[in-house]
Amino acid sequence: MSLLQSLPEVLLLGPGPSATHPEVYKALARPTLGHLDPVFIRIMDEVKKLLQELAHTRNRLTMPVSGTGSAGMEAAFVNFVEPGDRVLILQNGVFGTRMKDVAQRLGAQVDSLDFEWGNPVDPEAVRAHLEKAEPYQLIAVVHAETSTGVRNPLDAIASLVRPTGALFLVDSVTGLGGIPVTLDDWGVDVFYSGTQKCLACPPGLAPFSASERAVARLQARRSKVPNWYLDLSMIVNYWEGAKRAYHHTAPINMIYGLYAALKAILDEGEASVFQRHQAAHEQLTAGLRELGLELVVAPGHRLPMLNAVRVPEGVDEAAVRARMLQDHGIEIGAGLGPLAGKIWRIGLMGHNARPEVVSRCLTALRTSLP
Ligand SMILES: *Cc1c(COP(=O)(O)O)cnc(C)c1O
């Protein structure tokens, strides 16, 4: 007997992974091709094009990095940061904290501008800091902070970063496929995402993009990229050009899955996908209000796909999550760091951003609360 025959059916409404789209499941089961097969190379080229379309960029270096969203984060820093570089992280949650850790391990001089978790990055504070600080080689921010449900104001931050000449690095692991990502308009130089959030794919790939400016910086490095597996200067020779060179074997079937996921989003139409996420969020917010529950983040700064809900005084948050899972087959997330024990995180990502899913979640919550 295989353990896979008795897998429970769990509705994944946490911070990720989210539900896999039915078309993605079908794609994953297609026959595995060789990584240099001409048919597979056509699929790779199409994945690049679809990613450029969804992220609104003409960056040639746009492709999925092998590994989960964190591999995207690692690739972003190891390729574009050198020892001694001055790096600024705008931090208001777990993922900003991780960026700091990753950049410090590379020997960068890392400054961080910290904001209270649950609040957005404040552009005025960024402006004031940049006016007095020495120039930075790279400035990084998380677009959609999955640990708190905050949407950081990318437009305003981008317009402050651009004139400084620093490379602008954006994590939109949770944003891509749920809210607009417009890399070229923002002037983003280094971008990564993940398949397991709003793209409705299993975890395993990190969509990635780098601007011409960033590529020039990579080519002018004084030192080798300190990570062989994620060295983009080698990986591009597999993803670009008439003659493809083996670096590491691409995760073939995952790339089929990403291809199907991107096609599903673009066939539905970006505007309607974003609208579907917004409507699900509003439906959830209204239902939570009826249950006497509040969101952590102020209106106007909320992510539609990740809702941080304050645990009422005296309620055992872990017991509620356990009842949701055991009695209703629904997984919701707990809080992290300073928000541990204080919030639930309800994700409505990708294929889960639908009215029937929100209704099921609210019904289950009603009976799971004490
Ligand atoms: C989930 C997430 C990551 C990490 O992605 P993994 O797929 O867990 O490796 C990074 N940044 C943000 C904002 C995320 O939500």
The ligand as a MOL file (V3000), in Angstrom:
LIG
                    3D

  0  0  0     0  0            999 V3000
M  V30 BEGIN CTAB
M  V30 COUNTS 15 15 0 0 0
M  V30 BEGIN ATOM
M  V30 1 C 6.7520 32.2290 0.9490 0
M  V30 2 C 7.6440 33.4060 0.8420 0
M  V30 3 C 9.0200 33.2840 0.6030 0
M  V30 4 C 9.7330 31.9680 0.5840 0
M  V30 5 O 9.2330 31.0960 -0.3440 0
M  V30 6 P 9.4010 29.5130 -0.1390 0
M  V30 7 O 8.6280 28.9840 -1.3070 0
M  V30 8 O 8.7980 29.1860 1.1970 0
M  V30 9 O 10.8230 29.1910 -0.1980 0
M  V30 10 C 9.7680 34.4400 0.4470 0
M  V30 11 N 9.1990 35.6580 0.5240 0
M  V30 12 C 7.8840 35.8110 0.7670 0
M  V30 13 C 7.3050 37.1780 0.8370 0
M  V30 14 C 7.0760 34.6950 0.9300 0
M  V30 15 O 5.7670 34.8430 1.1770 0
M  V30 END ATOM
M  V30 BEGIN BOND
M  V30 1 1 1 2
M  V30 2 1 2 3
M  V30 3 2 2 14
M  V30 4 1 3 4
M  V30 5 2 3 10
M  V30 6 1 4 5
M  V30 7 1 5 6
M  V30 8 2 6 7
M  V30 9 1 6 8
M  V30 10 1 6 9
M  V30 11 1 10 11
M  V30 12 2 11 12
M  V30 13 1 12 13
M  V30 14 1 12 14
M  V30 15 1 14 15
M  V30 END BOND
M  V30 END CTAB
M  END
